[in-house]
Amino acid sequence: MDRNAFSTHAQAHSPLHIETCLEACREQFNRIVSDVISSQHHEAHQVEASLFKQLMQLGLLFLHLFFANHHGGDYGETVQTAQGLATRGRPSERAYFSIFGKLKIQRYLYAVDALSFAPLARIIHESQTRSWDSLRNVL
């Protein structure tokens, strides 16, 4: 699976990109099921190690799908904010570090006068903080 295939801006906000992400999730899931079924001659710890690695990859694919479904925080040409009417500007790339691995997120920047912001940043920050907290609670 080429993780960079999901980070190109031209594709990142289209229904086709969402379908590509969905298909990658399905393929990885089917690969996991196939590996489990064909592992009758392996020891449990080997199957468990393989499952863990593959489930981490599947989790990362689902995160790609999650962010693709947010369309890069594209809320249109303009957005009304408490500071005034914000105009959509250029896309920006940001690294996101999840419990499943690192991915690149394309997001749109908006500006009101000299103030620039990325609406998607709120989702990114809150989910990143909560996922690490959730992991600590599980462990």
C-alpha positions in Angstrom: 0.0 0.0 0.0 1.5 3.3 -1.1 0.6 5.8 1.7 1.7 8.7 -0.5 -1.1 7.8 -2.9 -3.5 9.3 -0.4 -1.7 12.6 0.1 -1.9 14.2 -3.3 -4.0 17.3 -3.2 -5.7 17.0 -6.6 -7.3 13.7 -5.5 -7.6 14.2 -1.8 -11.0 16.0 -1.9 -13.0 14.0 -4.5 -15.5 11.2 -4.3 -13.1 9.1 -6.3 -10.5 9.5 -3.6 -13.0 8.4 -0.9 -13.7 5.3 -3.0 -10.0 4.6 -3.4 -9.6 4.8 0.4 -12.6 2.5 0.9 -11.2 0.0 -1.6 -7.9 0.0 0.2 -9.6 -0.7 3.5 -11.6 -3.6 2.0 -8.4 -5.1 0.4 -6.5 -4.9 3.7 -9.4 -6.5 5.6 -9.7 -9.3 3.1 -6.0 -9.9 3.3 -6.2 -10.2 7.1 -9.1 -12.7 6.9 -7.3 -14.7 4.3 -4.1 -14.8 6.4 -5.9 -15.9 9.5 -7.7 -18.7 7.6 -4.5 -19.9 6.0 -2.5 -19.9 9.2 -3.6 -23.3 10.6 0.1 -24.5 10.7 1.4 -21.4 12.6 1.7 -20.9 16.3 -0.7 -18.5 18.0 2.0 -15.9 18.8 3.0 -15.8 15.1 -0.6 -15.2 14.1 -1.0 -12.6 16.8 2.1 -10.7 15.7 1.0 -10.7 12.1 -2.5 -9.6 13.1 -1.2 -6.7 15.1 0.9 -5.4 12.3 -1.9 -5.8 9.7 -4.5 -4.2 12.0 -2.2 -1.2 12.5 -2.0 -0.8 8.7 -5.8 -1.1 8.5 -6.2 1.6 11.2 -4.0 3.9 9.2 -6.1 3.3 6.1 -9.3 4.1 8.0 -7.7 7.3 9.1 -6.9 8.2 5.5 -10.6 7.6 4.8 -11.6 9.7 7.8 -9.6 12.7 6.6 -10.7 12.2 2.9 -14.3 12.4 4.1 -13.5 15.8 5.7 -12.5 17.2 2.2 -9.5 19.0 3.6 -11.6 21.4 5.6 -13.0 22.9 2.4 -16.1 24.8 3.6 -16.4 26.8 0.4 -15.0 30.1 -1.0 -16.0 32.0 2.2 -16.9 31.2 5.8 -18.6 33.5 8.3 -16.6 33.6 11.5 -16.8 35.7 14.7 -14.0 37.9 13.3 -15.7 38.4 9.9 -16.0 36.8 6.5 -13.0 34.4 6.0 -11.8 33.7 2.4 -10.5 30.3 1.4 -6.8 30.4 0.5 -4.2 27.9 -0.5 -4.1 24.3 0.7 -1.5 23.4 3.3 0.1 20.1 4.3 0.5 18.9 7.8 1.9 15.8 9.4 -0.4 13.9 11.7 1.0 11.4 14.1 -1.5 8.7 15.1 -1.3 5.5 17.1 -1.3 3.8 13.7 1.5 5.7 12.1 2.3 9.0 10.5 0.2 10.5 7.6 0.1 13.7 5.7 -3.1 15.8 5.7 -4.0 18.3 3.0 -6.1 21.1 4.5 -7.3 24.5 3.3 -6.3 27.7 5.0 -8.8 30.6 5.4 -8.0 34.2 6.2 -9.8 37.2 7.7 -7.6 40.2 7.2 -4.2 39.2 8.5 -5.5 36.2 10.6 -5.0 32.9 8.9 -6.5 29.6 10.2 -7.3 26.0 9.1 -10.8 24.9 10.2 -9.6 21.3 10.0 -7.0 22.0 12.6 -9.5 21.7 15.4 -10.5 18.2 14.3 -6.8 17.2 13.9 -5.7 18.5 17.3 -8.6 17.2 19.3 -8.5 13.7 17.8 -4.7 13.5 18.1 -4.9 14.3 21.8 -7.8 12.0 22.5 -6.3 9.0 20.6 -3.1 9.2 22.6 -5.2 9.5 25.8 -7.3 6.5 24.7 -4.1 4.4 24.1 -2.8 5.2 27.5 -6.1 4.1 29.1 -6.0 0.8 27.2 -2.4 0.1 28.2 
